[in-house]
Amino acid sequence: DWEEHDEAMEWYRMGLAWSRSLPPGHPARAALVFQRGTTYKMLDEWDKAKKDFLKGLQWEGMDPELTMRWEGMEPEALRSYRSNSLIDLCLDRLHRDPSAPATLLGEAASWLEYARRGATTPRTRALLLANEAELAWQRGELREAFRRTRELLSDTSLPADVLDRYKPWLYRLLAMVALEQGELSEAQLQAGYALDVLGTWRYPYVERVVIRDLLAIFTRKHQSRYGGYREDAVLGGLAEEGGWVFALVDYMESRDVYLVPGHGRAVAAVSKVLGEAASALPAARNGKVDRVYLEGAALLHDIGKLKIAWSLLNRTRPLTPIYERRFQRHVVLGARILEDMGFSMTARLLEEHHERADGSGYPSGLRELSLAGGLLALSEALVDLCSRTKHRRPPLPVEAAVAWCLGEGAGGFHPVALEALELAAESGALVSVGALRNR
């Protein structure tokens, strides 16, 4: 967001000032300018990104020995490698900016020719081949894009560590080709492969683009199967339909070192028990609870973390107020993702999972929670209390967590949700939820 952008720009300014003390010919200044261009690209500031890319590409006087030590390649190979970012800038803008000029395809092709001249290392050659496949896809040459991508994935002449860097991008490209051809099952399969390999490669721009396009694929599949948005059909039949939903949840949880794997499934299991208990309470008649949407929101409640920086989710130091505010945006971002996917009812519930009845929650500080939202908030809090994480006290036993929610923490939760919790605990239904134990 713009707050992070301003902070990044200040760090770039400080870095460039510091780099003036380095020996003449040191490649650090060009690297900083080039990386600043990547930041502009992530914010869709295309012209500023292009200006910095060109400046970093055309930087004169880089010492070959220093450049080899700093970047792992000679200046000419480095220029070839960096010119691929200009190719990607053109193609990404064409893909996402409706007002982008059609001449960008020709510009991308010109930079591709420039990149070929210095593609002498495995790293530069792999990136060049990936961009050739991407350009073919943008031109509508789907068979050519498929052929080039498959050839690159099976190229045994490339070191495994080099090829692994591009696998998320390549599987994402195969998924997009399949999507254009109307092969939705194949698109979902390739999207799943992209998520699997993405977990091992933490390059923010690649992750952002891959996640964005995979969400589009999953949304298209959902719409195609049901002739429109049918979130009740998807969420009500997760065993048959929900492979892609679980794939998104699992990948999101893998990004956050503080989440125990299976967190979303655990919250969904608890919300199911509490929803059933609430339906047996007379007080629940004042608030309708559709358990399909409740359990769907429970499973997907943290999906907004897909758009939170990996470095923030894995920060080891305490969060300062500015970082706390950025982290809390995962609620709004999650609701936006679900809205884009057509899960509007689920999105409304998701917005309440960190709200508290005493107004101490976020993002809106609500005091009036819906019953379903209150059940979701209580389910998430209960699982959190029973889970082992890397940044706080050991997990509580189920009985102790229930006692805290009904006692010290009661002021923050919906009163009917607390009644449902008490009923579920007394009946033994809650204790039998395996997801709350050994976490």
RODO-2510 file (C-alpha; in nm, 4 decimals, decimal comma):
residues 439
     n   res          X          Y          Z
     1     d     0,0000     0,0000     0,0000
     2     w     0,1046     0,3643    -0,0156
     3     e     0,2203     0,3721     0,3451
     4     e     0,4622     0,0875     0,2731
     5     h     0,5558     0,2560    -0,0547
     6     d     0,6608     0,5746     0,1262
     7     e     0,8677     0,3743     0,3731
     8     a     1,0348     0,1803     0,0905
     9     m     1,1187     0,5022    -0,0951
    10     e     1,2842     0,6420     0,2175
    11     w     1,4969     0,3288     0,2510
    12     y     1,5967     0,3551    -0,1156
    13     r     1,6940     0,7198    -0,0627
    14     m     1,9091     0,6254     0,2368
    15     g     2,0619     0,3332     0,0488
    16     l     2,1561     0,5476    -0,2494
    17     a     2,3105     0,8083    -0,0184
    18     w     2,5128     0,5369     0,1564
    19     s     2,6250     0,3842    -0,1738
    20     r     2,8149     0,7029    -0,2620
    21     s     3,0808     0,5952    -0,0124
    22     l     3,1462     0,2733    -0,2066
    23     p     3,4389     0,2357    -0,4485
    24     p     3,3894     0,3739    -0,8013
    25     g     3,2342     0,1160    -1,0307
    26     h     3,0531    -0,0672    -0,7504
    27     p     2,7212    -0,2037    -0,8862
    28     a     2,5207    -0,1300    -0,5689
    29     r     2,3832     0,2044    -0,6924
    30     a     2,2503     0,0533    -1,0142
    31     a     2,1036    -0,2367    -0,8148
    32     l     1,9192    -0,0009    -0,5787
    33     v     1,7763     0,2064    -0,8635
    34     f     1,6677    -0,1096    -1,0421
    35     q     1,5039    -0,2519    -0,7307
    36     r     1,3209     0,0762    -0,6790
    37     g     1,1779     0,0229    -1,0268
    38     t     1,0464    -0,3159    -0,9149
    39     t     0,8685    -0,1437    -0,6256
    40     y     0,7072     0,1013    -0,8664
    41     k     0,5999    -0,1903    -1,0869
    42     m     0,4296    -0,3622    -0,7934
    43     l     0,2302    -0,0417    -0,7401
    44     d     0,1380    -0,0223    -1,1120
    45     e     0,3369     0,2992    -1,1555
    46     w     0,4452     0,1851    -1,4972
    47     d     0,6239     0,4999    -1,6195
    48     k     0,8308     0,5433    -1,3030
    49     a     0,9203     0,1744    -1,3109
    50     k     1,0347     0,1992    -1,6720
    51     k     1,2472     0,5062    -1,5968
    52     d     1,4308     0,3284    -1,3133
    53     f     1,4703     0,0065    -1,5122
    54     l     1,6289     0,1968    -1,7993
    55     k     1,8556     0,3879    -1,5636
    56     g     1,9681     0,0683    -1,3900
    57     l     2,0131    -0,1086    -1,7223
    58     q     2,2218     0,1647    -1,8823
    59     w     2,4413     0,2353    -1,5798
    60     e     2,7948     0,2945    -1,7022
    61     g     3,1290     0,2189    -1,5428
    62     m     3,0440    -0,0924    -1,3402
    63     d     3,3641    -0,2707    -1,2433
    64     p     3,3552    -0,6261    -1,3916
    65     e     3,5240    -0,7889    -1,0915
    66     l     3,3052    -0,6107    -0,8360
    67     t     2,9952    -0,6842    -1,0416
    68     m     3,0829    -1,0530    -1,0583
    69     r     3,1276    -1,0668    -0,6808
    70     w     2,8148    -0,8595    -0,6088
    71     e     2,5710    -0,9920    -0,8699
    72     g     2,7236    -1,3262    -0,9685
    73     m     2,7587    -1,2271    -1,3344
    74     e     2,9538    -0,9897    -1,5567
    75     p     2,8088    -0,6473    -1,6532
    76     e     2,6932    -0,7583    -2,0008
    77     a     2,5122    -1,0641    -1,8654
    78     l     2,3634    -0,8479    -1,5903
    79     r     2,2243    -0,6035    -1,8485
    80     s     2,0702    -0,8946    -2,0364
    81     y     1,9150    -1,0240    -1,7157
    82     r     1,7762    -0,6834    -1,6208
    83     s     1,6328    -0,6172    -1,9658
    84     n     1,3931    -0,9041    -1,8954
    85     s     1,2285    -0,6823    -1,6349
    86     l     1,1405    -0,4365    -1,9115
    87     i     0,9878    -0,7257    -2,1076
    88     d     0,7881    -0,8285    -1,8040
    89     l     0,6820    -0,4679    -1,7415
    90     c     0,5370    -0,4438    -2,0930
    91     l     0,3590    -0,7796    -2,0718
    92     d     0,2215    -0,7278    -1,7221
    93     r     0,0823    -0,3889    -1,8172
    94     l    -0,0828    -0,5362    -2,1275
    95     h    -0,2366    -0,8093    -1,9131
    96     r    -0,3808    -0,5791    -1,6471
    97     d    -0,4108    -0,2236    -1,7808
    98     p    -0,7063    -0,1786    -2,0220
    99     s    -0,5603     0,1526    -2,1419
   100     a    -0,2170     0,0067    -2,2224
   101     p    -0,1036     0,0872    -2,5793
   102     a    -0,0875    -0,2086    -2,8184
   103     t     0,2660    -0,1020    -2,9129
   104     l     0,3867    -0,2598    -2,5884
   105     l     0,3929    -0,6011    -2,7592
   106     g     0,6437    -0,4707    -3,0120
   107     e     0,8448    -0,3035    -2,7368
   108     a     0,8560    -0,6301    -2,5421
   109     a     0,9767    -0,8130    -2,8534
   110     s     1,2545    -0,5545    -2,9012
   111     w     1,3760    -0,5974    -2,5456
   112     l     1,3649    -0,9735    -2,5974
   113     e     1,6127    -0,9395    -2,8838
   114     y     1,8345    -0,7216    -2,6648
   115     a     1,8221    -0,9808    -2,3854
   116     r     1,9267    -1,2621    -2,6198
   117     r     2,2633    -1,0982    -2,6883
   118     g     2,3849    -1,1372    -2,3319
   119     a     2,1991    -1,4500    -2,2204
   120     t     2,5166    -1,6458    -2,1505
   121     t     2,4471    -1,7783    -1,7999
   122     p     2,1890    -2,0418    -1,6982
   123     r     2,0038    -1,7798    -1,4943
   124     t     1,9723    -1,5293    -1,7806
   125     r     1,8881    -1,8023    -2,0326
   126     a     1,6090    -1,9459    -1,8155
   127     l     1,4548    -1,6025    -1,7641
   128     l     1,4776    -1,5292    -2,1362
   129     l     1,3009    -1,8557    -2,2257
   130     a     1,0292    -1,7879    -1,9676
   131     n     0,9648    -1,4444    -2,1161
   132     e     0,9546    -1,5882    -2,4693
   133     a     0,6757    -1,8215    -2,3556
   134     e     0,4959    -1,5332    -2,1828
   135     l     0,5183    -1,3181    -2,4970
   136     a     0,3719    -1,6003    -2,7070
   137     w     0,0790    -1,6241    -2,4642
   138     q     0,0187    -1,2482    -2,4771
   139     r     0,0126    -1,2676    -2,8574
   140     g    -0,2541    -1,5371    -2,8403
   141     e    -0,0143    -1,8060    -2,9660
   142     l    -0,1350    -2,0592    -2,7112
   143     r     0,0198    -2,3715    -2,8638
   144     e     0,3560    -2,1974    -2,8935
   145     a     0,3344    -2,0724    -2,5351
   146     f     0,2507    -2,4243    -2,4170
   147     r     0,5380    -2,5774    -2,6160
   148     r     0,7968    -2,3290    -2,4925
   149     t     0,6853    -2,3615    -2,1309
   150     r     0,6956    -2,7410    -2,1388
   151     e     1,0391    -2,7360    -2,3021
   152     l     1,1742    -2,5091    -2,0316
   153     l     1,0287    -2,7220    -1,7509
   154     s     1,1966    -3,0311    -1,8974
   155     d     1,5302    -2,8643    -1,9837
   156     t     1,7894    -3,0863    -1,8136
   157     s     2,0749    -2,8551    -1,9117
   158     l     1,9607    -2,5988    -1,6538
   159     p     2,0728    -2,6412    -1,2910
   160     a     1,7835    -2,7486    -1,0680
   161     d     1,8155    -2,4438    -0,8410
   162     v     1,7864    -2,2111    -1,1426
   163     l     1,4820    -2,3869    -1,2863
   164     d     1,3134    -2,4005    -0,9452
   165     r     1,3126    -2,0191    -0,9364
   166     y     1,0849    -2,0069    -1,2405
   167     k     0,8567    -2,3041    -1,1796
   168     p     0,5792    -2,1027    -1,0068
   169     w     0,5719    -1,8625    -1,3020
   170     l     0,5789    -2,1450    -1,5583
   171     y     0,3023    -2,3514    -1,3985
   172     r     0,0978    -2,0343    -1,3660
   173     l     0,1522    -1,9750    -1,7400
   174     l     0,0379    -2,3302    -1,8230
   175     a    -0,2710    -2,2668    -1,6109
   176     m    -0,3477    -1,9430    -1,7962
   177     v    -0,3043    -2,1148    -2,1348
   178     a    -0,5442    -2,3905    -2,0264
   179     l    -0,7890    -2,1264    -1,9047
   180     e    -0,7824    -1,9499    -2,2434
   181     q    -0,8517    -2,2855    -2,4105
   182     g    -1,1499    -2,3480    -2,1834
   183     e    -0,9847    -2,6446    -2,0104
   184     l    -1,0823    -2,5493    -1,6562
   185     s    -0,9849    -2,8757    -1,4875
   186     e    -0,6376    -2,8601    -1,6431
   187     a    -0,6094    -2,4947    -1,5420
   188     q    -0,6917    -2,5863    -1,1827
   189     l    -0,4400    -2,8721    -1,1890
   190     q    -0,1576    -2,6472    -1,3106
   191     a    -0,2623    -2,3778    -1,0629
   192     g    -0,2248    -2,6340    -0,7856
   193     y     0,1277    -2,7151    -0,9047
   194     a     0,2098    -2,3429    -0,9020
   195     l     0,0943    -2,3126    -0,5409
   196     d     0,2966    -2,6188    -0,4403
   197     v     0,6254    -2,4830    -0,5749
   198     l     0,5510    -2,1225    -0,4811
   199     g     0,5865    -2,2118    -0,1146
   200     t     0,9608    -2,2636    -0,1613
   201     w     1,0302    -1,9355    -0,3425
   202     r     0,9680    -1,6055    -0,1645
   203     y     1,0041    -1,3457    -0,4382
   204     p     0,7275    -1,0909    -0,3639
   205     y     0,6530    -0,9835    -0,7207
   206     v     0,6327    -1,3408    -0,8531
   207     e     0,4142    -1,4426    -0,5599
   208     r     0,1834    -1,1460    -0,6110
   209     v     0,1301    -1,2144    -0,9831
   210     v     0,0889    -1,5900    -0,9397
   211     i    -0,1666    -1,5503    -0,6587
   212     r    -0,3570    -1,2852    -0,8559
   213     d    -0,3872    -1,5034    -1,1649
   214     l    -0,4676    -1,8195    -0,9702
   215     l    -0,7539    -1,6433    -0,7941
   216     a    -0,8849    -1,5471    -1,1383
   217     i    -0,8642    -1,9112    -1,2500
   218     f    -1,0485    -2,0417    -0,9452
   219     t    -1,3149    -1,7730    -0,9841
   220     r    -1,3668    -1,8624    -1,3515
   221     k    -1,4004    -2,2312    -1,2633
   222     h    -1,6569    -2,1505    -0,9954
   223     q    -1,8617    -1,9347    -1,2337
   224     s    -1,8404    -2,1852    -1,5177
   225     r    -1,9588    -2,4799    -1,3118
   226     y    -2,2618    -2,3025    -1,1687
   227     g    -2,3441    -2,0531    -1,4419
   228     g    -2,2755    -1,7677    -1,2021
   229     y    -2,1866    -1,7134    -0,8399
   230     r    -2,3051    -2,0003    -0,6192
   231     e    -2,0995    -1,9836    -0,3038
   232     d    -2,3520    -2,2006    -0,1197
   233     a    -2,2948    -2,4809    -0,3721
   234     v    -1,9162    -2,4596    -0,3399
   235     l    -1,9046    -2,4259     0,0383
   236     g    -2,1783    -2,6824     0,0897
   237     g    -1,9926    -2,9428    -0,1145
   238     l    -1,6282    -2,8921    -0,0252
   239     a    -1,5590    -3,2656    -0,0318
   240     e    -1,6364    -3,2743    -0,4052
   241     e    -1,5817    -2,9135    -0,5119
   242     g    -1,3403    -2,7640    -0,2653
   243     g    -0,9979    -2,8852    -0,3748
   244     w    -0,9030    -2,5381    -0,4930
   245     v    -1,0466    -2,3787    -0,1770
   246     f    -0,8318    -2,6032     0,0417
   247     a    -0,5300    -2,5360    -0,1824
   248     l    -0,5634    -2,1612    -0,1257
   249     v    -0,6089    -2,2047     0,2493
   250     d    -0,3121    -2,4416     0,2807
   251     y    -0,0847    -2,2088     0,0859
   252     m    -0,1947    -1,9081     0,2899
   253     e    -0,1199    -2,0942     0,6138
   254     s     0,2230    -2,1983     0,4854
   255     r     0,3145    -1,8293     0,4510
   256     d     0,2501    -1,7510     0,8191
   257     v     0,5023    -1,9047     1,0565
   258     y     0,2748    -1,8277     1,3516
   259     l    -0,0157    -2,0375     1,2237
   260     v    -0,0314    -2,4067     1,3055
   261     p    -0,1047    -2,6014     0,9834
   262     g    -0,4742    -2,6797     0,9620
   263     h    -0,5772    -2,3623     1,1469
   264     g    -0,8633    -2,2841     0,9075
   265     r    -0,9939    -2,6397     0,9212
   266     a    -0,9816    -2,6306     1,3023
   267     v    -1,1811    -2,3057     1,3161
   268     a    -1,4330    -2,4548     1,0710
   269     a    -1,4709    -2,7673     1,2888
   270     v    -1,5313    -2,5603     1,6033
   271     s    -1,7733    -2,3270     1,4249
   272     k    -1,9738    -2,6299     1,3119
   273     v    -2,0120    -2,7485     1,6727
   274     l    -2,0995    -2,4000     1,7992
   275     g    -2,3424    -2,3439     1,5123
   276     e    -2,5258    -2,6659     1,5955
   277     a    -2,5373    -2,5714     1,9636
   278     a    -2,6639    -2,2203     1,8838
   279     s    -2,9477    -2,3595     1,6730
   280     a    -3,0759    -2,5413     1,9827
   281     l    -3,0930    -2,2214     2,1889
   282     p    -3,4139    -2,0164     2,2059
   283     a    -3,2071    -1,6970     2,1979
   284     a    -3,0673    -1,7944     1,8580
   285     r    -3,4063    -1,7314     1,6991
   286     n    -3,3198    -1,3617     1,7056
   287     g    -3,0269    -1,4178     1,4749
   288     k    -3,0257    -1,6441     1,1707
   289     v    -2,7204    -1,8653     1,1261
   290     d    -2,6610    -2,0317     0,7918
   291     r    -2,4074    -2,2949     0,8850
   292     v    -2,2804    -2,3354     0,5278
   293     y    -2,1653    -1,9729     0,5197
   294     l    -2,0432    -1,9862     0,8803
   295     e    -1,8203    -2,2872     0,8180
   296     g    -1,7027    -2,1431     0,4860
   297     a    -1,6067    -1,8144     0,6512
   298     a    -1,4318    -2,0091     0,9276
   299     l    -1,2242    -2,2025     0,6754
   300     l    -1,1365    -1,8893     0,4750
   301     h    -1,1189    -1,6321     0,7559
   302     d    -0,7451    -1,5617     0,7112
   303     i    -0,7421    -1,5693     0,3301
   304     g    -0,6471    -1,1997     0,3237
   305     k    -0,2991    -1,2985     0,4431
   306     l    -0,2331    -1,3992     0,0832
   307     k    -0,1877    -1,0256     0,0237
   308     i     0,0112    -0,9469     0,3385
   309     a     0,3888    -0,9304     0,2946
   310     w     0,5626    -1,2561     0,3802
   311     s     0,8204    -1,0625     0,5829
   312     l     0,5451    -0,9166     0,8020
   313     l     0,3790    -1,2545     0,8621
   314     n     0,7149    -1,3959     0,9728
   315     r     0,8436    -1,0974     1,1686
   316     t     1,0241    -1,2116     1,4851
   317     r     1,0222    -0,8780     1,6677
   318     p     0,7087    -0,7346     1,8332
   319     l     0,4840    -0,5450     1,5943
   320     t     0,5059    -0,1678     1,6204
   321     p     0,1782     0,0260     1,5753
   322     i     0,2450     0,0826     1,2050
   323     y     0,3107    -0,2882     1,1420
   324     e     0,0150    -0,3864     1,3588
   325     r    -0,2068    -0,1687     1,1409
   326     r    -0,0703    -0,3290     0,8250
   327     f    -0,1240    -0,6773     0,9638
   328     q    -0,4834    -0,5966     1,0566
   329     r    -0,5547    -0,5159     0,6924
   330     h    -0,5751    -0,8906     0,6247
   331     v    -0,9415    -0,8747     0,7284
   332     v    -1,0335    -0,6116     0,4682
   333     l    -0,8139    -0,7752     0,2044
   334     g    -0,9720    -1,1137     0,2733
   335     a    -1,3227    -0,9737     0,2328
   336     r    -1,2147    -0,8146    -0,0950
   337     i    -1,0739    -1,1446    -0,2254
   338     l    -1,3961    -1,3275    -0,1424
   339     e    -1,6067    -1,0517    -0,3006
   340     d    -1,4053    -1,0852    -0,6219
   341     m    -1,4630    -1,4612    -0,6142
   342     g    -1,8368    -1,4075    -0,5708
   343     f    -1,8477    -1,5206    -0,2067
   344     s    -2,0265    -1,2085    -0,0832
   345     m    -2,2126    -1,3687     0,2097
   346     t    -1,8940    -1,5330     0,3326
   347     a    -1,7080    -1,2028     0,2959
   348     r    -1,9541    -1,0270     0,5273
   349     l    -1,8963    -1,2855     0,7995
   350     l    -1,5202    -1,2826     0,7527
   351     e    -1,5169    -0,9092     0,8300
   352     e    -1,6284    -0,9848     1,1871
   353     h    -1,3815    -1,2539     1,2903
   354     h    -1,1570    -1,0101     1,4816
   355     e    -1,4356    -0,7831     1,6074
   356     r    -1,5285    -0,7916     1,9749
   357     a    -1,8581    -0,7086     2,1452
   358     d    -1,6846    -0,4591     2,3767
   359     g    -1,5528    -0,2581     2,0798
   360     s    -1,1899    -0,3636     2,1274
   361     g    -1,1660    -0,5575     1,8010
   362     y    -1,0666    -0,4609     1,4486
   363     p    -1,0887    -0,3434     1,1746
   364     s    -1,4002    -0,1377     1,2603
   365     g    -1,4296    -0,1632     1,6392
   366     l    -1,7871    -0,2934     1,6079
   367     r    -1,9932    -0,3558     1,9202
   368     e    -2,2979    -0,5024     1,7450
   369     l    -2,1968    -0,8343     1,5887
   370     s    -2,4247    -1,0648     1,3944
   371     l    -2,4803    -1,3999     1,5618
   372     a    -2,2927    -1,5821     1,2851
   373     g    -2,0078    -1,3297     1,3090
   374     g    -2,0018    -1,3735     1,6859
   375     l    -1,9809    -1,7522     1,6510
   376     l    -1,6956    -1,7140     1,4030
   377     a    -1,5042    -1,4738     1,6296
   378     l    -1,5440    -1,7072     1,9271
   379     s    -1,4431    -2,0145     1,7240
   380     e    -1,1257    -1,8447     1,6015
   381     a    -1,0366    -1,7226     1,9508
   382     l    -1,0883    -2,0691     2,0998
   383     v    -0,8662    -2,2381     1,8407
   384     d    -0,6047    -1,9675     1,8919
   385     l    -0,5987    -2,0282     2,2682
   386     c    -0,5562    -2,4025     2,2131
   387     s    -0,2792    -2,3692     1,9521
   388     r     0,0961    -2,3738     1,9971
   389     t     0,2611    -2,0763     1,8282
   390     k     0,6151    -1,9437     1,8170
   391     h     0,5544    -1,6072     1,9786
   392     r     0,3636    -1,6644     2,3025
   393     r     0,2660    -1,8939     2,5897
   394     p     0,2037    -2,2692     2,5519
   395     p    -0,1434    -2,3762     2,4332
   396     l    -0,4237    -2,4052     2,6865
   397     p    -0,6141    -2,7298     2,7399
   398     v    -0,9611    -2,7175     2,5865
   399     e    -1,1289    -2,6937     2,9269
   400     a    -0,9096    -2,3999     3,0342
   401     a    -0,9671    -2,2181     2,7039
   402     v    -1,3441    -2,2592     2,7408
   403     a    -1,3271    -2,1330     3,1001
   404     w    -1,1354    -1,8223     2,9897
   405     c    -1,3868    -1,7436     2,7132
   406     l    -1,6799    -1,7831     2,9530
   407     g    -1,5079    -1,5917     3,2321
   408     e    -1,2319    -1,3361     3,1867
   409     g    -1,2816    -1,2980     2,8117
   410     a    -1,6623    -1,3062     2,8084
   411     g    -1,7038    -0,9315     2,7579
   412     g    -1,5615    -0,9532     2,4070
   413     f    -1,7980    -1,2141     2,2665
   414     h    -2,1584    -1,2303     2,1491
   415     p    -2,3756    -1,3448     2,4448
   416     v    -2,5608    -1,6098     2,2414
   417     a    -2,2283    -1,7423     2,1100
   418     l    -2,1135    -1,7811     2,4711
   419     e    -2,4339    -1,9702     2,5535
   420     a    -2,3657    -2,1996     2,2582
   421     l    -2,0092    -2,2547     2,3817
   422     e    -2,1324    -2,3423     2,7303
   423     l    -2,3895    -2,5849     2,5900
   424     a    -2,1343    -2,7504     2,3593
   425     a    -1,8870    -2,7869     2,6457
   426     e    -2,1468    -2,9365     2,8808
   427     s    -2,2647    -3,1869     2,6193
   428     g    -1,9091    -3,2983     2,5432
   429     a    -1,9435    -3,2033     2,1766
   430     l    -1,6620    -2,9494     2,1942
   431     v    -1,4137    -3,1708     2,3749
   432     s    -1,4621    -3,4331     2,1054
   433     v    -1,3364    -3,1942     1,8344
   434     g    -0,9954    -3,3406     1,7608
   435     a    -0,8812    -3,0184     1,5941
   436     l    -0,8565    -2,8538     1,9373
   437     r    -0,6120    -3,1079     2,0760
   438     n    -0,2424    -3,1629     2,0065
   439     r    -0,2031    -2,8293     1,8307
***
